[in-house]
Protein backbone atom coordinates (compact mmCIF):
# COMPACT_ATOMS: atom_id res chain seq x y z
CA UNK A 1 0.00 0.00 0.00
CA UNK A 2 1.26 3.47 -0.89
CA UNK A 3 2.28 5.37 2.23
CA UNK A 4 2.76 9.15 1.98
CA UNK A 5 4.88 10.83 4.65
CA UNK A 6 5.12 14.63 4.30
CA UNK A 7 8.61 16.08 4.62
CA UNK A 8 9.08 18.90 7.13
CA UNK A 9 9.66 21.47 4.39
CA UNK A 10 7.64 23.85 2.16
CA UNK A 11 7.13 20.98 -0.31
CA UNK A 12 7.91 17.30 -0.58
CA UNK A 13 6.78 13.88 0.67
CA UNK A 14 8.41 10.47 0.97
CA UNK A 15 6.61 7.55 -0.68
CA UNK A 16 7.02 4.02 0.69
CA UNK A 17 5.06 0.77 0.48
CA UNK A 18 5.48 0.44 -3.27
CA UNK A 19 8.00 -1.43 -5.45
CA UNK A 20 8.87 0.58 -8.57
CA UNK A 21 10.82 -2.34 -10.06
CA UNK A 22 7.41 -3.96 -10.70
CA UNK A 23 4.34 -2.75 -12.62
CA UNK A 24 1.99 -0.67 -10.48
CA UNK A 25 -1.74 -1.09 -10.05
CA UNK A 26 -4.04 1.69 -11.24
CA UNK A 27 -4.85 2.38 -7.58
CA UNK A 28 -1.20 2.87 -6.69
CA UNK A 29 -0.67 5.16 -9.67
CA UNK A 30 -3.67 7.25 -8.67
CA UNK A 31 -2.44 7.50 -5.08
CA UNK A 32 1.00 8.63 -6.28
CA UNK A 33 -0.51 11.21 -8.64
CA UNK A 34 -2.69 12.58 -5.84
CA UNK A 35 0.35 12.88 -3.56
CA UNK A 36 2.36 14.50 -6.37
CA UNK A 37 -0.26 17.19 -6.97
CA UNK A 38 -0.44 17.93 -3.25
CA UNK A 39 3.24 17.78 -2.25
CA UNK A 40 4.87 18.71 -5.61
CA UNK A 41 8.08 16.76 -4.93
CA UNK A 42 7.98 13.01 -4.22
CA UNK A 43 10.91 10.98 -2.89
CA UNK A 44 11.01 7.19 -3.36
CA UNK A 45 13.90 5.68 -1.34
CA UNK A 46 15.33 2.19 -1.83
CA UNK A 47 14.21 1.66 -5.41
CA UNK A 48 16.93 -0.27 -7.33
CA UNK A 49 15.32 0.53 -10.68
CA UNK A 50 16.57 -0.33 -14.14
CA UNK A 51 16.17 2.02 -17.11
CA UNK A 52 13.15 -0.05 -18.17
CA UNK A 53 11.62 0.53 -14.74
CA UNK A 54 12.28 4.27 -14.99
CA UNK A 55 10.62 4.49 -18.37
CA UNK A 56 7.61 2.44 -17.26
CA UNK A 57 7.14 4.63 -14.17
CA UNK A 58 7.37 7.84 -16.19
CA UNK A 59 4.70 6.70 -18.64
CA UNK A 60 2.15 6.24 -15.87
CA UNK A 61 1.95 10.03 -15.66
CA UNK A 62 2.14 11.10 -19.31
CA UNK A 63 4.14 10.69 -22.49
CA UNK A 64 7.86 11.37 -22.53
CA UNK A 65 8.82 15.01 -22.82
CA UNK A 66 11.13 16.29 -25.55
CA UNK A 67 14.70 17.07 -24.49
CA UNK A 68 16.01 19.33 -27.28
CA UNK A 69 19.55 19.89 -26.03
CA UNK A 70 20.49 16.58 -24.40
CA UNK A 71 21.64 13.51 -26.25
CA UNK A 72 20.16 10.41 -24.58
CA UNK A 73 22.14 7.57 -23.08
CA UNK A 74 23.13 4.68 -25.33
CA UNK A 75 20.28 2.48 -26.58
CA UNK A 76 17.60 4.80 -25.21
CA UNK A 77 15.59 7.65 -26.67
CA UNK A 78 14.08 9.30 -23.61
CA UNK A 79 16.64 8.95 -20.79
CA UNK A 80 19.39 11.50 -20.28
CA UNK A 81 22.35 11.14 -17.93
CA UNK A 82 22.89 13.92 -15.41
CA UNK A 83 26.54 13.18 -14.91
CA UNK A 84 29.70 14.68 -13.48
CA UNK A 85 32.96 12.78 -13.27
CA UNK A 86 35.28 12.94 -10.28
CA UNK A 87 38.01 14.81 -12.16
CA UNK A 88 35.71 17.21 -14.01
CA UNK A 89 36.46 20.93 -13.85
CA UNK A 90 33.64 22.37 -15.97
CA UNK A 91 31.17 24.80 -14.39
CA UNK A 92 28.48 22.95 -12.44
CA UNK A 93 25.45 22.11 -14.59
CA UNK A 94 22.02 23.52 -13.63
CA UNK A 95 23.17 25.39 -10.52
CA UNK A 96 20.71 28.25 -11.09
CA UNK A 97 17.02 28.18 -10.22
CA UNK A 98 14.89 26.98 -13.12
CA UNK A 99 11.95 24.91 -14.24
CA UNK A 100 12.81 22.42 -16.95
CA UNK A 101 12.60 23.65 -20.54
CA UNK A 102 10.38 26.67 -19.80
CA UNK A 103 11.35 28.01 -23.24
CA UNK A 104 9.22 25.34 -24.91
CA UNK A 105 5.70 26.21 -26.05
CA UNK A 106 4.42 23.24 -24.02
CA UNK A 107 7.04 22.56 -21.33
CA UNK A 108 7.21 19.23 -19.48
CA UNK A 109 4.90 19.03 -16.48
CA UNK A 110 7.24 16.78 -14.52
CA UNK A 111 10.74 15.38 -14.19
CA UNK A 112 11.89 12.04 -12.81
CA UNK A 113 15.47 11.67 -11.56
CA UNK A 114 16.95 8.35 -10.45
CA UNK A 115 20.07 8.40 -8.28
CA UNK A 116 22.62 5.81 -9.39
CA UNK A 117 26.09 6.95 -8.31
CA UNK A 118 25.75 9.32 -5.36
CA UNK A 119 28.81 10.98 -3.76
CA UNK A 120 29.29 10.72 0.01
CA UNK A 121 28.71 14.45 0.44
CA UNK A 122 27.37 17.36 -1.58
CA UNK A 123 25.21 17.23 -4.69
CA UNK A 124 21.98 18.25 -2.94
CA UNK A 125 19.06 19.41 -5.08
CA UNK A 126 17.04 22.43 -3.97
CA UNK A 127 13.32 22.87 -4.69
CA UNK A 128 11.34 26.10 -4.25
CA UNK A 129 7.55 25.95 -3.91
CA UNK A 130 6.20 28.53 -6.37
CA UNK A 131 2.57 28.12 -5.37
CA UNK A 132 3.51 29.14 -1.85
CA UNK A 133 5.76 31.91 -3.16
CA UNK A 134 2.87 33.37 -5.14
CA UNK A 135 0.47 33.02 -2.23
CA UNK A 136 2.83 34.94 0.06
CA UNK A 137 3.83 37.60 -2.46
CA UNK A 138 3.39 41.25 -1.37
CA UNK A 139 0.27 42.65 -3.02
CA UNK A 140 2.00 45.31 -5.17
CA UNK A 141 4.52 42.81 -6.57
CA UNK A 142 1.77 40.23 -7.07
CA UNK A 143 -0.18 42.75 -9.16
CA UNK A 144 2.88 43.31 -11.37
CA UNK A 145 3.48 39.57 -11.73
CA UNK A 146 -0.17 38.90 -12.54
CA UNK A 147 -0.02 41.06 -15.65
CA UNK A 148 3.49 40.14 -16.83
CA UNK A 149 4.10 38.03 -19.94
CA UNK A 150 7.65 36.65 -19.97
CA UNK A 151 9.67 36.03 -23.13
CA UNK A 152 11.59 32.74 -22.71
CA UNK A 153 14.52 31.53 -24.79
CA UNK A 154 17.33 28.99 -24.34
CA UNK A 155 19.73 31.20 -26.30
CA UNK A 156 22.13 32.13 -23.50
CA UNK A 157 22.51 28.49 -22.48
CA UNK A 158 22.21 26.23 -25.53
CA UNK A 159 22.87 28.36 -28.63
CA UNK A 160 26.23 27.61 -30.31
CA UNK A 161 27.65 30.75 -28.66
CA UNK A 162 25.90 30.10 -25.33
CA UNK A 163 27.15 28.79 -22.00
CA UNK A 164 27.06 25.19 -23.23
CA UNK A 165 27.89 26.15 -26.81
CA UNK A 166 29.50 24.15 -29.54
CA UNK A 167 32.94 22.83 -28.69
CA UNK A 168 33.06 24.29 -25.18
CA UNK A 169 32.17 21.08 -23.37
CA UNK A 170 34.64 19.03 -25.39
CA UNK A 171 37.40 21.50 -24.63
CA UNK A 172 36.56 21.54 -20.93
CA UNK A 173 35.92 17.80 -20.59
CA UNK A 174 32.23 17.92 -19.63
CA UNK A 175 30.82 14.41 -19.17
CA UNK A 176 27.18 15.29 -19.92
CA UNK A 177 25.95 14.92 -23.49
CA UNK A 178 24.78 18.46 -24.17
CA UNK A 179 23.91 19.40 -27.77
CA UNK A 180 23.89 23.09 -28.69
CA UNK A 181 21.77 24.33 -31.59
CA UNK A 182 20.42 27.47 -33.22
CA UNK A 183 17.00 26.14 -32.20
CA UNK A 184 17.85 27.66 -28.82
CA UNK A 185 17.33 31.15 -30.25
CA UNK A 186 13.58 30.59 -30.63
CA UNK A 187 11.36 32.57 -28.26
CA UNK A 188 8.19 31.55 -26.42
CA UNK A 189 5.86 33.58 -24.24
CA UNK A 190 4.38 32.43 -20.93
CA UNK A 191 2.47 34.35 -18.25
CA UNK A 192 4.59 34.93 -15.16
CA UNK A 193 1.69 33.53 -13.12
CA UNK A 194 0.26 30.30 -14.49
CA UNK A 195 -2.63 28.22 -13.13
CA UNK A 196 -1.72 24.57 -12.58
CA UNK A 197 -3.09 22.55 -15.49
CA UNK A 198 -4.66 19.95 -13.17
CA UNK A 199 -5.45 21.73 -9.91
CA UNK A 200 -5.83 25.29 -11.19
CA UNK A 201 -3.70 26.61 -8.33
CA UNK A 202 -1.61 29.64 -9.45
CA UNK A 203 2.18 29.60 -9.27
CA UNK A 204 5.06 31.80 -10.35
CA UNK A 205 6.53 30.43 -13.58
CA UNK A 206 10.02 31.76 -13.93
CA UNK A 207 13.48 30.74 -15.03
CA UNK A 208 15.77 33.75 -14.74
CA UNK A 209 18.30 32.30 -17.18
CA UNK A 210 15.65 31.69 -19.83
CA UNK A 211 13.62 34.90 -19.48
CA UNK A 212 14.89 37.62 -21.81
CA UNK A 213 12.35 40.22 -20.78
CA UNK A 214 8.65 41.02 -20.49
CA UNK A 215 6.25 42.04 -23.23
CA UNK A 216 5.79 45.80 -23.42
CA UNK A 217 8.73 46.59 -21.11
CA UNK A 218 12.21 47.83 -21.93
CA UNK A 219 15.28 45.96 -20.71
CA UNK A 220 15.82 48.12 -17.63
CA UNK A 221 12.24 47.73 -16.42
CA UNK A 222 12.21 44.01 -17.30
CA UNK A 223 15.44 43.31 -15.45
CA UNK A 224 14.20 45.20 -12.41
CA UNK A 225 10.91 43.28 -12.23
CA UNK A 226 12.60 39.93 -12.83
CA UNK A 227 15.13 40.58 -10.08
CA UNK A 228 12.47 41.59 -7.57
CA UNK A 229 10.43 38.48 -8.33
CA UNK A 230 13.55 36.33 -8.13
CA UNK A 231 14.54 37.64 -4.70
CA UNK A 232 11.04 36.86 -3.43
CA UNK A 233 10.48 33.43 -4.98
CA UNK A 234 13.79 31.91 -3.86
CA UNK A 235 13.61 32.81 -0.16
CA UNK A 236 14.47 30.07 2.31
CA UNK A 237 10.88 29.86 3.55
CA UNK A 238 9.88 28.34 0.20
CA UNK A 239 12.82 25.95 -0.20
CA UNK A 240 13.29 22.22 0.42
CA UNK A 241 16.87 20.94 0.31
CA UNK A 242 16.95 17.34 -0.84
CA UNK A 243 19.79 14.96 0.06
CA UNK A 244 20.31 12.03 -2.29
CA UNK A 245 20.89 8.36 -1.64
CA UNK A 246 21.70 5.61 -4.16
CA UNK A 247 18.61 3.93 -5.66
CA UNK A 248 16.43 6.94 -4.85
CA UNK A 249 13.87 8.24 -7.32
CA UNK A 250 12.61 11.83 -7.11
CA UNK A 251 9.80 13.23 -9.23
CA UNK A 252 8.73 16.86 -9.18
CA UNK A 253 6.09 19.10 -10.67
CA UNK A 254 7.62 21.66 -13.04
CA UNK A 255 4.35 23.61 -13.01
CA UNK A 256 4.75 24.42 -9.34
CA UNK A 257 8.41 24.27 -8.23
CA UNK A 258 11.77 25.61 -9.26
CA UNK A 259 14.88 23.52 -8.69
CA UNK A 260 18.64 23.83 -8.85
CA UNK A 261 21.73 21.68 -8.41
CA UNK A 262 24.55 22.17 -5.95
CA UNK A 263 28.18 21.03 -5.85
CA UNK A 264 30.45 20.13 -2.98
CA UNK A 265 31.47 16.69 -4.24
CA UNK A 266 34.70 17.37 -6.13
CA UNK A 267 36.74 14.20 -6.49
CA UNK A 268 33.65 11.98 -6.62
CA UNK A 269 31.59 10.67 -9.54
CA UNK A 270 27.89 11.52 -9.66
CA UNK A 271 25.36 9.92 -12.03
CA UNK A 272 21.58 10.17 -12.23
CA UNK A 273 19.20 9.14 -15.01
CA UNK A 274 16.48 11.58 -15.99
CA UNK A 275 13.18 11.53 -17.87
CA UNK A 276 10.58 14.25 -18.35
CA UNK A 277 6.79 13.99 -18.48
CA UNK A 278 5.00 15.80 -21.29
CA UNK A 279 1.84 17.86 -20.90
CA UNK A 280 -1.18 16.00 -22.26
CA UNK A 281 -2.71 17.94 -25.14
CA UNK A 282 -6.49 17.87 -24.90
C-alpha positions, 0 to 999 in steps of 0.5 A: 500500500502506498504510504505518503509521509510529508517532509518537514519542508515547504514541499515534498513527501516520501513515498514508501510501500510500493516497489517501482521495479514492478508494474503498479496497479491503477490504484497505486498510480492514482495514489501517487498522482494525488500525492504529487499534486499535493506535495509537488516533490515526491521521494522514493527511497530504496528503489533499485530501478533499471532504465526499463523501470524508470521508463515504465514509471514515467509513462504512468503520468504522461508521455515522454517530454522532448529534451532538445539539447540533451543527447540520450544515453546509449540504446535509449531515446528518452533517458538523459544522464545527469553526470559529473565525473570525479576529475571534471572541472567544468562549471556545475550544470544547472546550478541556477534556479529553473523549471525544466525547458520553460522556453518550450511552447508546451514545457514538461509538467514533470521530471523524474530523476533516479540516483545511481552513483551518489557521492558521500557528500554534496550534490543536494538538489534544492526545490522552491515551492512557487505556489507558496511563493505566489500566495505569500507575495506582497500585493504590489509585486503580485499585481505586477506579476499577474499582468506580466508576460515573460519572453523565454529563450534557451539562447544564452545556455544552448545556442552555439555561442551560449554557455554550453555552446558548440565545442566548449564542453569538449574543450573543458571535458564535460561528461554530460551529453549536451547538444547546442543548436540554433533552435535555442534562439527561438522565443516563447511567451508564458504568463509569469503567473500560471494556473496549474493545469490539473489543480488550477492553483496559481504559481510563479513560472520563472526561469531567470536564465531563460527569461529575456524580458517582459512584453511591453517593457524595456530591458531596464524595467524588465530586469528590475521586475525579474530581479524583484520576483527572483529575490522573493520566490527563492527565499528560504521559507519556500525551499526544500533541500533534498539529500540524495541516496543511491537507488532513490527516485525523485519526481517533481512538478515543473508547473509548481516548483523551481529547482537547482543543483549544488556542488560540494562533491569534487573528487567523486563521480555523480550519475543520475538518469532523468526523464521528463513527463509531457503535458497531455494535449487535450 
